């Protein structure tokens, strides 16, 4: 692995972790989804932690798969540099076969698995996100702060909001009606935010509870790409906090942020 800088490191690690996850899924198949999820989480976490310990030994790490004691380690809060990683964002999607057009599960091989899951690697430095990458392994691409995508512009009319496949917040349904949008169910948070940046949707709104590792890397890329990213009240997203919960988020094309934030305020009055 050739390491040039933090942007390249984030992209290299996310991409390699994703390739390893594809091999895990190919080897294990979908017969035991619980075992597949567990092995995916474990193997990707071990790879990222060992790689960061070797390549950035002075930095702290906050990982979804860390133990509670590791997450509460006070040294992380005093550190100038903290890597925030989600080794497998969307374990459910990782362990499921792709649905056919009629909504039935395909009974094929591991290569027919869902594609809306991700690997997140972000760097927080002295109060802000400075580098990040989101690997979408089953889609064959990695979005990175080194070369962020240019989101398409919205020329008016109806637009699309990415929501959870399994638990879309009711207020987002009402928001979509208010602002004239359609809802598009997508798997992991990383896949949803990436969809904003690649033009598959124009916004992502969530208020059902998340953690820092769910959004740090995709938000780093979104900000580098010029997209809007904030809490749903418009306040700044903050990372490397003692409590890593980050319960709500709005990511959108910049020209839609004002109307979405206004609609959210109206719904919460």
N, C-alpha and C positions, 0 to 999 in steps of 0.2 A: 504494500500500500504506500503510495507516494503522498507525503503530507506537505502541503505548501503553506497553508495558513489555517485559521480557525474555520473560515467558510468552507474550504476544501475538506478539512477534517470532518466537519459535520456531514457534508455530502458523502464522503467516502464511507464513514461509519454507518450512516443510515442505509446506503445502497448495499453494502456488504451484509449488514444484518438482514435486510430484506431478501437478498439472494439465499442466505442460509435458511430463512423461514420457508421459502419456496421449496428448498430441498427437503426440509422437515415434512412439509405437507405432501410432497411427492412420495416420500418414503413411508409415511404412516397412513396416508389415505384418510377417508372420512368415517370409517366404521365406528371408531370410538372418539366422538367429538370432544369429550372431556379430557381424554388423554392427549389429544392433539393440541387443544388449547394450553394445557399445562406445559407440555414440552415446548411449544412455541414461545410462551412467556419466559420459561426458564432459560432456554438456550440463547435467545436473543439478549436477555438481561446479562447473562454471564459474558457473552461476547463483548457487549458494550462496556461493561464495568472493567473487564480485563484490559480492553483496548485503551480506555481513558486512563486507567492506572498506569499503563506503560507509556502512553504518548503525552499525557498531560498530568504528571504525577502530583503537581502542586495544586491542582484544581479540585474543588468539591463537586459532588454529583448528587442530584436528586432524581431518583428513578421510581416509577410506579411500582416496580417489583422489589424495591428495597424493603427491609424490615421496618417496623415502627420505630425501633431504636435508632436505626440509621437515618430515618427521616427527621427525627427529633434532635439529632446531633447538633449542638449549638455552634460547632465550628462552621457549619454551612452558613449560618446567619452572619458570621463575622468575615466570611470569605469575600474576596474581590471578584472571584470568577467561579461560577457554578454552572455545570452542565445539567440541563433539565431534559430528561429523556423518557420516552415511552417506548419500551422495547417492542410492543405489539399493540398498536391502537386499533381496536376492533377485533378482539379475540373471537367474538361470535361470528363475524363475517369470515375471518380466517378459517374457521372450522366448518363452514357450510359450503355445500355445492351451489353452483349458480342455478337460478331458477330458469325454466324454459319460458317461452312467451306466454303460456297459459297459466304460469304461476306454480307449476308442478316441479318438484325437484328432479334434476337429471340423475340418472343412475350410472354415470360414467366414471372416469378415472379422476385422480387428484388434480390433474391439469384443468378440470372444469370447475374449479372452486370460484367463489365470489372474488371480486377484484376491489371492493370498496373497504380496504383496510390499509394500514400504513405503519411506518416506523418513524418516530420523531427524535431528532437530536437538535438541541438548542443550547446556545451559550448566553448566559446572563452575566453582565459585567457592571458592577457599581451602579445598580439601579435600573438597567435597561437591557433589553435583548440586543445582542450585537451580531449574532450569526445563527444560522439554523438551516435545517434541511428536513424535508418530508419525502421519504421514499414511498412510492406506491408500487410495490414490487410486482404484483400481478398485472399492473398496467404498463410495466416496463419503463417507468420514468421516475425521476427524483427532482423535486422542486427545491431550489436552493437560493440563499441570499447572495451567493456568488454571482448568479446570473438569473435574477428573479423574472418570472414571466410577466408579460405586459397584459394586464386584464383588458378585455374588450370594453368599449364604451357602450352605454345604454342610451338609445335614441328616443326614449319615451314609450308609453304604452305599458302593457302588462309585463311583469317580470317574474322570476322564479326564486323561491326561497327554499334552501335545503333544510330538511328537518329529519329527526330521528326516524328510523324505520319502525321502531318498536314502541316508542313513547313520545310522540310529538306533543309538545305543550299545547294545551287548549288555547292559551292566549295567542299563540302563533297562528292558529287557525283564524281567530278573530282579527288578528293584525293583517293577515293576507287578504281577508275580505275588505278591510278598511282601506288598504293601500292599493288594491287591485293587483294581487299577486297570486301565483299558483304555487302549491307546495310540491316539492320533489323529495321523496324519501331516499336517503343515502346512508350508508353504514357509519363508519367511524368519523369522529370529529375532524381528523386530518383529511379524510377523503372529502368531507363537506367543504372545508375551507379551501382545499385545493380546487374543488369544482368551481368556486367563485373566481379563482385566479385563471382558470383555463376556459371559462366561458360556458360551462355546463349549467350554471345557475348564476344569479346576480347577487344573492345575499344568503347569509346563514344566521339564524337567530335561535338562541337556546337559553332556557332558563330552568332547566331541570336538574342542575347540579353537575359540576365537573371539578377537575383538579388542575393544577398548574401544568402537569405533564400532558394533559389532553390538548392544550392549545399553545404552549410556548413556541414550539418549532413552527407550526403553521402560521401563527401570528407574526413571528419574526420574518417569515417569507412574505406574508401579506403586506406588512409595513414596508418592507424593502421594495415591493412591487407597486407601492402607491395606493393600496386599498385602504379602506377605513376599517379600524379594529378598536373596539371599546367594550365596556360594560353596557348593558341595555339602558342604563340611565345616562350614558354618554361619558361617564368618567373613565379614567385611564385604567388599563389592565396592568396590574402589578404582579411581579414574580419574586421568587425566593423569599416568601413570607414564612413566619413561624407556622401558621396554619396554611397548608397548601391548597385548601379548597378555593375554588374560583367559580361560583355557582352560575354565572350567566355571561353571555357574550353576544356581540353583534359584529359580524364581518360582512362588508358589502363593497360594491363599487362606490367610489367616493361621491358620485353624483346622486346616489340614492340614500345616503346616510341621514340627511336632514329630514326627509319625509318619513323614514323608518323610525327615527328617534321621536319625532313628533307623534306618530301613530302609537308608539309604545307609551308615551306619556298620556295620551288621551285614554288609552285602555286602563291605565292604572289610577285614573282619577276617581 
